[in-house]
Amino acid sequence: MTTLVTGGAGYIGAHVVRLLQEAGEHVVVVDDLSTGAADRIGDATLIELDVASPGAVEVLTTAMRDHDVDAVIHFAARKQVGESVLRPTFYYAQNVGGLTNVIDAMVAAGVEKLVFSSSAATYGSPEESVVSETARTAPINPYGETKLIGEWLGRDAERAHGLKFVALRYFNVAGSGWDDLGDPAVLNLVPMVLERVTQGQPARLFGEDYDTPDGTCIRDYVHVADLADAHIASLDYLDRVDREFDVFNVGSGAGASVREVIDAIARHTELPVTVDVEPRRAGDPALLVASPERIEQAMGWRTSRTFDDIIASAWSAWQAGPRAVELD
């Protein structure tokens, strides 16, 4: 049997693809290569496709039938909060429309298992300092709204079509499981800071007047290799008949501020680091930290890598890639 991974040539997807391959599984990757790269997926079959495009259902259905697909892990989506505020219709078309096409193809091809890449952005600005899955979902930006709608859609498809569905709400993902699979897009905080620092430019800090100890946003950082492990655990979970939950946080239960991330990067790179403080970005909550209890109890899964592991592995992958810098 085969697992189809949409967005599998991207940062998180490529880690999941590699874990599946190491386990001897056949993998089909569907990716438009807008932020991913074909050389990240090894010998997996690649279908270059925007899953939100016209005609995508037919292409996906054929691929699922031809490759005997029995599970889908859906990553393919747009994910920049600020861009989603500026281009809401684009985000709805891409993220909700893309998932709709994937589910329609699964129903047509008779594929039952779906692991959906959701987000902590579904919570918006929660009142709780440590957020559990029972917290109120109230996204404060279009990106988070599309992810919450994706959860609703997956749940509705489970009721209507008998799909086995689970959604993973990620918190901030960083680091690298292998040096050749570092974050390539420079869209997340750690690579954004690394890019600036290695070019001798100040790190950009968006807002230092939040209600947090140092005034900067606090996030729960999870190592991308841990997150990939969580997807494999989720596939196994979908095979169980005693599934009680369909939504899980993926995080460490601890938080680090933007300033702490910048300081850790300075420590690991041993490069001079300065900071430019800029106005807040639209749609950024002050604090998001995950309660990991549900996934630990239901799947026996928990993070195994530390915050320092995350920063060290991100720097190692950076120095192994095309943007490496010479150090004195």
C-alpha positions as CSV (number, residue, x, y, z in Angstrom):
1,M,0.0,0.0,0.0
2,T,1.0,3.6,-0.4
3,T,0.8,6.9,1.4
4,L,0.2,10.1,-0.6
5,V,1.7,13.2,0.8
6,T,0.5,16.5,-0.5
7,G,3.1,19.2,0.0
8,G,5.6,16.4,0.5
9,A,8.5,18.3,-1.1
10,G,8.2,21.1,1.5
11,Y,9.8,21.5,4.8
12,I,7.6,19.3,7.1
13,G,6.4,17.1,4.3
14,A,9.9,16.0,3.3
15,H,10.6,14.9,6.8
16,V,7.5,12.7,6.9
17,V,8.3,11.3,3.4
18,R,11.8,10.3,4.6
19,L,10.5,8.6,7.7
20,L,8.0,6.7,5.6
21,Q,10.7,5.7,3.2
22,E,13.0,4.5,6.0
23,A,10.1,2.4,7.2
24,G,10.0,0.8,3.7
25,E,6.7,2.4,2.7
26,H,5.9,3.4,-0.9
27,V,5.2,7.2,-1.1
28,V,3.6,9.4,-3.7
29,V,4.3,13.2,-3.3
30,V,1.9,15.8,-4.8
31,D,3.5,19.2,-4.7
32,D,3.4,22.3,-6.9
33,L,7.1,23.0,-5.9
34,S,6.3,26.6,-5.1
35,T,8.2,26.3,-1.8
36,G,9.4,22.7,-2.0
37,A,12.0,21.0,-4.1
38,A,12.0,17.7,-6.0
39,D,15.4,16.7,-4.7
40,R,14.1,16.5,-1.1
41,I,11.8,13.4,-1.7
42,G,14.3,10.7,-2.6
43,D,12.8,8.0,-4.9
44,A,9.2,8.9,-4.1
45,T,6.9,9.3,-7.1
46,L,6.4,13.1,-7.7
47,I,3.2,14.5,-9.2
48,E,3.7,18.2,-9.8
49,L,0.3,19.8,-9.1
50,D,-1.4,22.6,-7.3
51,V,-4.2,20.7,-5.4
52,A,-6.4,23.8,-5.5
53,S,-6.3,24.1,-9.3
54,P,-9.1,23.2,-11.8
55,G,-8.8,19.6,-12.7
56,A,-6.9,18.6,-9.6
57,V,-9.6,16.1,-8.4
58,E,-9.2,14.0,-11.6
59,V,-5.4,14.0,-11.4
60,L,-5.5,13.1,-7.7
61,T,-8.1,10.4,-8.1
62,T,-6.1,8.8,-10.9
63,A,-2.9,8.9,-8.8
64,M,-4.6,7.3,-5.8
65,R,-6.0,4.5,-7.9
66,D,-2.9,3.9,-9.9
67,H,-0.6,3.8,-6.9
68,D,-3.0,1.8,-4.6
69,V,-3.0,4.7,-2.1
70,D,-4.6,3.8,1.3
71,A,-3.7,7.0,3.3
72,V,-3.3,10.7,2.7
73,I,-1.2,13.2,4.7
74,H,-2.3,16.7,3.6
75,F,0.2,19.5,4.0
76,A,-0.3,21.5,0.9
77,A,-1.4,25.0,1.9
78,R,-0.4,28.6,2.1
79,K,0.8,29.6,5.6
80,Q,1.9,33.2,6.0
81,V,-0.3,35.0,8.5
82,G,0.4,38.5,7.2
83,E,-0.2,37.5,3.6
84,S,-3.5,35.9,4.6
85,V,-4.7,39.2,6.1
86,L,-3.8,40.9,2.8
87,R,-5.1,38.2,0.5
88,P,-8.0,36.4,2.3
89,T,-9.7,35.1,-0.9
90,F,-6.5,33.6,-2.1
91,Y,-6.0,31.8,1.2
92,Y,-9.6,30.4,1.2
93,A,-9.2,29.3,-2.4
94,Q,-5.9,27.6,-1.8
95,N,-6.4,26.1,1.7
96,V,-10.1,25.2,1.8
97,G,-10.3,24.6,-2.0
98,G,-7.3,22.4,-2.0
99,L,-8.5,20.2,0.9
100,T,-11.9,20.0,-0.8
101,N,-10.3,18.6,-3.9
102,V,-8.2,16.1,-1.9
103,I,-11.2,14.8,-0.1
104,D,-13.3,14.5,-3.3
105,A,-10.5,12.5,-4.8
106,M,-10.2,10.3,-1.7
107,V,-14.0,9.5,-1.9
108,A,-13.8,8.8,-5.6
109,A,-10.8,6.5,-5.2
110,G,-12.0,4.8,-2.0
111,V,-9.1,6.0,0.2
112,E,-10.2,6.2,3.9
113,K,-7.4,7.6,6.0
114,L,-6.6,11.3,6.2
115,V,-4.1,13.2,8.4
116,F,-4.7,16.9,8.1
117,S,-2.1,19.6,8.8
118,S,-3.9,22.1,11.0
119,S,-2.5,24.8,13.1
120,A,-2.4,26.4,16.5
121,A,-3.7,29.5,14.7
122,T,-7.2,28.0,15.1
123,Y,-7.1,29.1,18.7
124,G,-6.6,32.8,17.9
125,S,-5.6,34.6,21.1
126,P,-6.6,32.1,23.9
127,E,-7.2,33.2,27.4
128,E,-5.3,30.1,28.7
129,S,-1.5,30.3,29.1
130,V,-1.3,26.6,28.2
131,V,-3.9,25.7,25.5
132,S,-5.7,22.4,25.4
133,E,-7.8,21.1,22.5
134,T,-10.9,22.0,24.5
135,A,-10.1,25.7,24.3
136,R,-12.3,27.9,22.3
137,T,-11.4,28.2,18.7
138,A,-11.5,31.8,17.5
139,P,-8.9,32.5,14.8
140,I,-7.8,36.1,14.4
141,N,-6.5,35.8,10.8
142,P,-7.7,34.2,7.6
143,Y,-4.9,31.6,7.7
144,G,-6.2,30.3,11.0
145,E,-9.8,30.5,9.8
146,T,-8.9,28.3,6.8
147,K,-7.3,25.7,9.1
148,L,-10.4,25.6,11.3
149,I,-12.7,25.2,8.4
150,G,-10.4,22.4,7.2
151,E,-11.0,20.6,10.5
152,W,-14.8,21.0,10.1
153,L,-14.6,19.7,6.5
154,G,-12.6,16.7,7.5
155,R,-15.0,15.9,10.3
156,D,-18.0,16.3,8.0
157,A,-16.4,14.1,5.4
158,E,-15.9,11.4,8.0
159,R,-19.6,11.5,8.8
160,A,-20.8,11.6,5.2
161,H,-18.3,9.3,3.6
162,G,-16.7,7.1,6.4
163,L,-13.3,8.7,6.1
164,K,-11.0,8.2,9.1
165,F,-9.8,11.7,9.9
166,V,-7.4,13.3,12.3
167,A,-6.1,16.9,12.5
168,L,-2.8,17.9,14.1
169,R,-2.6,21.5,15.4
170,Y,1.0,22.5,15.1
171,F,2.6,25.1,17.1
172,N,5.9,26.7,15.8
173,V,7.9,24.2,13.9
174,A,11.7,24.5,13.5
175,G,15.0,22.7,13.3
176,S,16.0,19.9,11.0
177,G,16.0,16.1,11.2
178,W,18.7,15.8,8.5
179,D,21.1,18.5,7.3
180,D,19.7,18.3,3.7
181,L,16.1,18.9,4.9
182,G,16.5,22.3,6.5
183,D,13.7,24.8,6.2
184,P,14.2,26.1,2.6
185,A,11.5,28.8,2.4
186,V,12.7,31.4,5.0
187,L,9.1,31.9,6.1
188,N,9.4,30.9,9.7
189,L,11.2,32.7,12.5
190,V,14.3,30.7,12.9
191,P,15.4,30.7,9.2
192,M,14.3,34.3,8.9
193,V,16.7,35.3,11.8
194,L,19.4,33.1,10.4
195,E,19.2,34.7,7.0
196,R,19.5,38.2,8.5
197,V,22.3,37.3,10.9
198,T,24.4,35.5,8.3
199,Q,24.1,38.5,6.0
200,G,25.2,40.9,8.8
201,Q,21.8,42.5,9.0
202,P,19.7,43.1,12.1
203,A,17.1,40.5,13.0
204,R,13.6,41.8,12.6
205,L,11.4,41.8,15.7
206,F,7.8,42.6,15.2
207,G,6.5,44.2,18.4
208,E,8.0,44.4,21.8
209,D,5.0,45.6,23.7
210,Y,3.1,42.4,24.1
211,D,1.8,41.3,27.6
212,T,4.7,38.8,28.0
213,P,7.8,38.9,30.3
214,D,10.1,40.5,27.7
215,G,7.4,42.1,25.6
216,T,7.8,39.8,22.6
217,C,5.5,37.0,21.4
218,I,5.9,33.6,23.0
219,R,5.4,30.4,21.1
220,D,5.7,26.7,21.7
221,Y,8.5,25.4,19.4
222,V,8.4,21.8,18.2
223,H,11.3,20.1,16.4
224,V,10.3,19.2,12.9
225,A,11.6,15.6,13.4
226,D,9.3,15.2,16.4
227,L,6.5,16.6,14.3
228,A,7.2,14.1,11.6
229,D,7.1,11.3,14.2
230,A,3.7,12.5,15.3
231,H,2.3,12.1,11.7
232,I,3.4,8.5,11.6
233,A,1.8,7.9,15.0
234,S,-1.4,9.5,13.7
235,L,-1.5,7.0,10.8
236,D,-1.3,4.2,13.3
237,Y,-3.9,5.8,15.4
238,L,-6.4,5.9,12.5
239,D,-6.2,2.1,12.3
240,R,-7.6,1.8,15.9
241,V,-11.3,1.2,16.5
242,D,-11.3,3.0,19.9
243,R,-10.5,6.5,18.6
244,E,-12.0,9.0,20.9
245,F,-10.5,12.2,19.5
246,D,-9.9,13.6,16.0
247,V,-7.9,16.8,16.9
248,F,-4.5,16.9,18.7
249,N,-2.1,19.6,19.6
250,V,1.5,18.9,18.6
251,G,3.9,20.9,20.9
252,S,6.2,20.6,23.9
253,G,4.1,22.3,26.6
254,A,6.8,25.0,27.0
255,G,7.3,28.4,25.3
256,A,10.1,30.6,24.1
257,S,9.9,34.2,23.2
258,V,11.1,35.8,20.0
259,R,13.9,37.4,22.0
260,E,14.9,34.1,23.4
261,V,15.0,32.6,19.9
262,I,17.2,35.4,18.7
263,D,19.5,35.0,21.7
264,A,19.8,31.2,21.2
265,I,20.7,31.8,17.5
266,A,23.4,34.2,18.6
267,R,24.7,31.7,21.0
268,H,24.8,28.7,18.6
269,T,26.2,30.7,15.6
270,E,28.6,32.8,17.6
271,L,27.8,35.6,15.2
272,P,27.2,39.2,16.2
273,V,23.4,39.8,16.4
274,T,21.6,43.1,16.4
275,V,17.8,43.6,16.4
276,D,15.5,46.1,14.6
277,V,12.2,46.5,16.5
278,E,9.3,47.0,14.1
279,P,5.6,47.5,14.6
280,R,3.4,44.4,15.4
281,R,2.3,42.3,12.5
282,A,-1.5,42.0,12.0
283,G,-3.0,38.9,13.5
284,D,-0.2,37.8,15.8
285,P,-1.4,36.7,19.3
286,A,0.9,37.3,22.3
287,L,1.1,33.8,23.6
288,L,0.5,30.3,22.2
289,V,1.8,27.3,24.1
290,A,0.4,23.8,23.7
291,S,-0.9,21.3,26.2
292,P,0.5,18.0,24.9
293,E,-1.5,15.8,27.3
294,R,-4.2,14.5,24.8
295,I,-1.7,13.2,22.2
296,E,0.5,11.7,24.9
297,Q,-2.5,9.8,26.4
298,A,-4.1,8.8,23.1
299,M,-1.1,7.9,21.0
300,G,1.7,7.6,23.5
301,W,3.5,10.3,21.6
302,R,5.6,13.1,23.1
303,T,8.4,15.4,22.0
304,S,11.9,14.0,22.5
305,R,14.1,17.0,21.4
306,T,14.9,20.2,23.3
307,F,14.7,23.8,22.3
308,D,18.5,23.8,22.0
309,D,18.3,20.8,19.8
310,I,16.0,22.8,17.5
311,I,18.3,25.8,17.2
312,A,21.5,23.6,16.9
313,S,20.0,21.4,14.1
314,A,18.7,24.5,12.2
315,W,22.1,26.0,12.2
316,S,23.8,22.7,11.2
317,A,21.4,22.4,8.2
318,W,22.0,26.1,7.3
319,Q,25.7,25.5,7.2
320,A,25.3,22.3,5.1
321,G,23.2,24.1,2.5
322,P,23.7,26.7,-0.2
323,R,23.5,29.7,2.1
324,A,26.4,28.6,4.4
325,V,28.7,31.3,5.6
326,E,32.4,31.1,6.4
327,L,33.2,31.6,10.0
328,D,36.3,33.2,11.5
